[in-house]
Amino acid sequence: MKQNNVTALATSVVCLLPIIFGLLLWDQLPDQLIIHWDAAGEPNGYVPKAIGVFGLPFLMCGLNLFLQFGLRTDPKIENASKTLVLLSKWIIPVLTLILMPVTLFASMGVEIPVQVIVPIFLGVLLIAIGNYLPKSKQSYTVGIRLPWTLNSEENWNRTHHLAGYLWIFGGVLLLLCAFLPAVWFLPVLVILMILVAGIPFVYSYSLYRKGV
């Protein structure tokens, strides 16, 4: 319990750290900050400076605390891969530390290769998760939580074994996407969603129909 409290506090502090960075750059920042880019890496979404500097870190902190609460109250969390649990606890703080400087510097006119950074980050994340999915047993917060996987341990194990390979393959696709023209990102993303979400869903349901 104490360790969970320390982790929740530490991750929340990390989520809020970019506020300090934003305050240091405050006078150099424009009135509108970039928060979204299209598939070609062109900015297409903006928010007022105050919301970008203060609101985004607090939003990420809130999402982090919600996730920490879910992990903390999962009665089956001991079944999950410890590495996946640790990754789940720190993914939002790490993401905040990456995205906030990108947002601030890009808004200041610095050329940031978002179309390279995003696929690399997501690719590495998918490969890491895919490597540990087969090792994660039934839980309510970590893994592919479908009605059929939660109903049957064998269904869970088979689905996660397949999903592990698919997520690793999808991660490799994203890594390759970082070195291709930006126009490739959207098609690869569609293929990726089919791989990591659609196929395990259909496979798990087909096992259920067979009585697994």
Helices and strands as residue ranges (DSSP letters): H 2-16, H 18-24, G 26-28, E 32-37, E 43-48, H 49-50, I 51-55, H 56-73, G 77-79, H 82-107, H 114-132, G 133-135, H 147-151, H 153-177, G 182-184, H 185-193, I 194-198, H 199-209
